[in-house]
Amino acid sequence: MHVMNAVLIRLGFGTVLGLLAGTAAYADAEWDKTIEAAKKEGNLVVYMATTNPSVRRIGEAFEAHYGIRTLVQFMRPAELREKLRTEQAAGRGVADVVLTGGTFKSTDPQLLRKHAALPNASKIKPPSKDDGTYIPTHFGLFGILMNTDLVKPEDEPKSWKDLLDPKWKGKMLSDDPRTQGAGNGTFWVLHEALGLDYIKAMGQQGITYTREPSIAERRVAQGEYPLYLAFVVGGIARLGGLPVKAIVPVEGAPYNDGIAVLTAAGQNVNAGNLFLDFILNDRSQDIMLEEGQVSVTGRPADALPAGSKFMATAKLLNNADPNKQAESLKLMGEWFK
């Protein structure tokens, strides 16, 4: 009897292994069909709402690997959403993939489509997850960019509350908190952490607003402003040699979970699925790290640039809730003039 049970157990285990192998083989075959169909489409258009070079580099690597012509176009989050609506209404979809921040999840779901089963999705580490529509791509931390020629070490802001000091009035540049983007997400998190009175006080500090983050970084580096707020901390990697420093205040860094998603009106669905999977491979995630962003697949932080290694241990404050974006835009529009 014991021998018979052992045989049955072995047979059952073997059967399970066979089923698993068959399922894996089927999945591989289906993915091969996706690759073939993507190459026949031959084109891919990616809209991005980040100035970080990682997306363009990944797009170039994708094109080189698969031979699929890849166009990456930057625009502000609000502009991006409106462009998707216009394209879908006209029945002339241009974008196949959107790569932006997590607050984009408040977008009308009719503008988006669910993606296929992605082989590399199994690499995603908690707290990030694939929900079938959005895939996580990276984490971006927001802090302060400081001009080291204009700010003495003893005057360096250590806390977000230090920005309320009268000495900073009229001397701060910030990503515009009154529209979708890094500024709005950062100040919403600060509102939740430090209270409405903090936001009201910051609104009285004579902050100059910008919707051109890459230009803002240069304005600080050139000495036009001593401080730039809602700075994407990983951007310090591309400012090497300039008199600037990235600061994560003691309370921590507001952060944004980068996401990628297919558009409903996109014409190159297979190429889009292939690109989403490509973002999660080891080389793409290393590119994210090389450009000062945090990997969602657990790639080692050793790949972070020397000037960005502090990000691996930086304290995180919170991320902006996409379901509260309408409330956030209303609040910031009221207190930041």
C-alpha positions in Angstrom: 0.0 0.0 0.0 2.8 2.4 0.9 4.6 1.6 -2.4 1.3 2.2 -4.3 0.8 5.5 -2.7 4.4 6.6 -3.4 3.9 5.7 -7.1 0.7 7.6 -7.3 2.3 10.6 -5.7 5.2 10.5 -8.1 2.8 10.2 -11.0 0.8 13.1 -9.7 3.9 15.3 -9.3 5.1 14.4 -12.7 1.7 15.2 -14.2 1.8 18.6 -12.5 5.2 19.3 -13.8 4.1 18.3 -17.3 1.1 20.7 -17.1 3.4 23.5 -16.0 5.8 22.9 -18.7 3.0 22.8 -21.3 1.6 26.1 -20.0 5.0 27.7 -20.1 5.6 26.5 -23.6 2.2 27.9 -24.7 2.9 31.2 -23.1 6.3 31.4 -24.8 4.6 30.6 -28.2 2.0 33.3 -27.6 4.7 35.8 -26.8 6.7 34.9 -29.9 3.5 35.7 -31.8 3.4 39.1 -30.1 7.0 39.8 -31.1 6.4 38.8 -34.7 3.2 41.0 -34.9 5.0 43.9 -33.3 7.8 43.7 -35.9 5.2 43.8 -38.6 3.6 46.9 -37.1 7.1 48.4 -37.3 6.4 51.6 -35.4 5.8 52.8 -31.8 5.0 56.2 -30.4 5.6 56.9 -26.7 4.2 60.0 -24.9 6.2 60.8 -21.8 5.7 63.3 -19.0 9.2 63.1 -17.6 12.3 65.0 -18.6 14.5 62.2 -17.4 16.7 60.8 -20.3 16.0 57.2 -19.3 12.8 57.0 -21.4 14.6 58.1 -24.6 17.5 55.8 -23.8 15.1 52.8 -23.3 13.3 53.8 -26.5 16.6 53.8 -28.4 17.6 50.4 -27.0 14.1 49.0 -27.9 14.5 50.2 -31.5 18.0 48.8 -31.7 16.9 45.4 -30.3 13.7 44.8 -32.3 14.1 47.1 -35.3 10.8 48.8 -34.5 11.0 52.6 -35.2 10.4 54.3 -31.8 9.4 57.9 -31.4 9.4 59.4 -27.8 7.7 62.7 -27.3 7.7 64.8 -24.1 4.7 66.9 -22.9 3.3 68.2 -19.6 0.8 65.8 -17.9 -2.2 68.0 -18.4 -1.3 68.5 -22.1 -0.8 64.8 -22.4 -4.2 63.9 -21.1 -5.9 66.4 -23.4 -4.0 65.1 -26.4 -5.2 61.6 -25.7 -8.8 62.7 -25.5 -8.5 64.7 -28.8 -6.9 61.8 -30.6 -9.5 59.3 -29.4 -12.4 61.6 -30.2 -11.0 62.1 -33.7 -10.4 58.4 -34.2 -6.8 59.1 -35.1 -4.7 57.6 -32.3 -1.0 58.7 -32.4 0.3 57.5 -29.0 0.6 53.8 -28.4 2.2 54.0 -24.9 2.2 56.7 -22.1 5.0 56.8 -19.6 4.4 59.2 -16.7 3.8 59.5 -13.0 1.3 57.6 -10.8 -1.2 60.5 -10.6 -2.0 59.7 -14.2 -4.1 56.8 -12.8 -7.0 59.3 -12.4 -7.2 59.5 -16.2 -10.5 58.4 -17.8 -10.0 54.6 -18.2 -11.8 54.7 -21.6 -8.6 56.4 -23.0 -6.5 53.3 -22.0 -6.4 49.6 -22.7 -5.3 46.6 -20.6 -2.0 45.1 -21.6 -1.2 41.4 -22.5 0.5 39.0 -20.1 4.1 40.3 -19.9 6.9 37.8 -19.3 9.0 40.3 -17.3 6.1 41.3 -15.0 7.2 38.5 -12.7 10.3 40.6 -11.9 8.3 43.4 -10.2 8.9 43.7 -6.5 6.5 44.9 -3.8 5.2 47.5 -3.1 5.0 47.9 -6.9 2.6 45.7 -8.8 1.1 45.1 -12.2 -2.6 45.6 -12.1 -3.3 44.5 -15.7 -3.5 48.0 -17.1 -0.6 50.0 -15.6 2.9 48.6 -15.1 5.3 50.3 -12.6 8.5 51.5 -14.3 10.5 53.3 -11.5 10.3 55.5 -8.5 11.1 59.2 -8.6 12.0 61.2 -5.5 11.2 64.9 -5.2 13.4 67.3 -3.1 15.2 70.6 -3.4 17.9 71.7 -5.9 20.2 74.3 -4.3 22.9 76.5 -5.8 26.0 76.0 -3.6 27.5 79.3 -4.7 24.5 81.3 -3.5 23.7 79.4 -0.3 26.2 79.1 2.6 26.4 75.7 4.3 24.9 77.1 7.5 21.9 78.4 5.5 21.2 75.2 3.7 17.5 74.1 4.3 17.4 71.0 6.3 13.6 70.8 6.7 10.7 71.6 4.4 9.7 74.0 7.1 12.9 75.9 6.7 11.5 77.2 3.4 9.1 79.4 5.4 12.1 81.6 6.6 11.7 85.2 5.3 15.2 85.0 3.8 13.8 82.7 1.0 10.9 85.0 0.1 11.0 85.8 -3.6 14.0 83.5 -4.1 12.5 80.2 -4.8 11.6 78.6 -8.2 9.1 75.7 -8.2 7.5 73.4 -10.7 4.0 74.8 -11.0 1.8 73.3 -8.3 -1.4 74.6 -9.9 -1.3 72.1 -12.7 -0.7 68.4 -13.0 2.9 67.4 -12.5 5.8 67.2 -9.9 4.9 70.5 -8.2 1.3 69.6 -7.6 2.2 66.1 -6.3 5.0 67.4 -4.1 2.9 70.1 -2.4 -0.1 67.8 -1.9 2.1 65.4 0.0 3.5 68.3 2.0 0.0 69.5 2.7 -0.9 66.0 4.1 2.3 65.8 6.1 2.6 69.4 7.4 -0.9 70.7 7.2 -2.9 73.4 5.4 -1.2 76.2 7.4 2.1 75.2 5.8 0.6 75.5 2.3 -0.9 78.8 3.1 2.4 80.1 4.4 4.3 78.8 1.3 1.8 80.6 -0.8 3.0 83.9 0.7 6.7 83.2 -0.1 6.6 84.8 -3.5 7.5 81.6 -5.3 8.1 81.8 -9.1 6.4 79.0 -11.0 7.6 77.2 -14.0 6.4 74.5 -16.3 9.9 73.8 -17.8 11.7 71.6 -15.3 14.8 71.0 -17.3 15.2 74.8 -17.9 14.5 75.4 -14.2 17.5 73.3 -13.2 19.8 75.4 -15.4 18.3 78.6 -14.0 19.4 77.5 -10.5 22.8 76.3 -11.7 23.4 79.6 -13.4 22.5 81.5 -10.2 19.2 83.0 -11.2 17.5 81.4 -8.1 19.2 79.7 -5.1 16.5 77.0 -4.7 14.3 75.0 -7.0 11.4 73.0 -5.5 9.8 69.7 -6.6 13.2 68.9 -8.1 13.4 65.3 -9.4 16.3 64.3 -7.2 17.7 61.8 -9.6 18.3 64.6 -12.0 21.4 65.6 -10.1 23.2 62.9 -12.0 23.1 65.0 -15.2 24.2 68.2 -13.5 27.7 67.0 -12.6 30.3 69.8 -12.4 27.8 72.5 -11.8 27.5 74.4 -8.5 24.3 72.6 -7.3 23.3 70.1 -4.7 20.2 67.8 -4.3 18.6 68.0 -0.8 16.1 65.5 0.7 14.7 67.3 3.8 14.6 65.5 7.1 10.9 64.8 6.8 11.6 62.8 3.7 11.0 63.0 0.0 7.6 63.0 -1.6 7.8 60.4 -4.4 6.0 59.3 -7.5 5.7 55.8 -8.8 6.4 56.0 -12.6 3.9 54.0 -14.7 3.5 53.0 -18.3 0.2 52.1 -20.0 -1.2 51.4 -23.4 -3.6 53.9 -25.0 -7.0 52.8 -26.3 -6.6 54.5 -29.6 -3.0 53.3 -30.2 -2.4 51.7 -33.6 0.6 49.5 -32.6 -0.8 47.4 -29.8 1.7 44.5 -30.1 4.6 46.9 -30.3 3.2 48.6 -27.2 3.0 45.4 -25.3 6.5 44.5 -26.3 7.7 47.9 -25.1 6.0 47.5 -21.7 7.8 44.2 -21.2 11.1 45.7 -22.4 10.9 48.4 -19.7 11.0 45.7 -17.1 14.1 43.8 -18.4 17.3 44.1 -16.5 19.0 46.5 -18.9 16.1 48.9 -19.0 15.9 48.9 -15.2 19.7 49.6 -15.0 19.2 52.5 -17.4 16.6 53.8 -14.9 19.2 53.5 -12.1 22.0 55.1 -14.2 19.7 58.2 -14.7 19.1 58.5 -11.0 15.8 56.6 -10.7 14.9 53.7 -8.4 14.3 50.3 -9.9 10.9 48.5 -9.4 12.4 45.0 -10.1 15.0 45.2 -7.3 18.1 45.9 -9.5 21.0 46.6 -7.2 21.5 50.3 -6.3 25.2 50.0 -7.2 24.2 51.2 -10.7 23.1 54.6 -9.3 25.5 57.4 -10.3 28.0 58.4 -7.6 26.2 61.6 -6.9 22.9 59.9 -6.5 23.7 56.9 -4.3 22.2 58.7 -1.3 18.8 58.0 -2.9 19.1 54.3 -2.0 18.7 55.2 1.7 16.7 58.4 1.4 13.7 58.6 3.6 10.4 58.5 1.7 7.6 60.8 2.9 4.6 59.7 0.8 3.3 59.6 -2.8 0.4 61.6 -4.2 -3.0 59.8 -4.3 -4.3 60.0 -7.9 -7.9 59.8 -6.6 -7.3 63.2 -4.8 -5.9 65.1 -7.8 -9.0 67.2 -8.4 -9.0 68.2 -4.8 -5.2 68.9 -4.9 -5.5 71.1 -8.0 -8.3 73.1 -6.4 -6.4 73.6 -3.2 -3.1 74.7 -4.9 -5.0 77.0 -7.2 -6.5 78.7 -4.2 -3.3 79.3 -2.2 -0.6 79.6 -4.9 -1.2 82.7 -7.0 
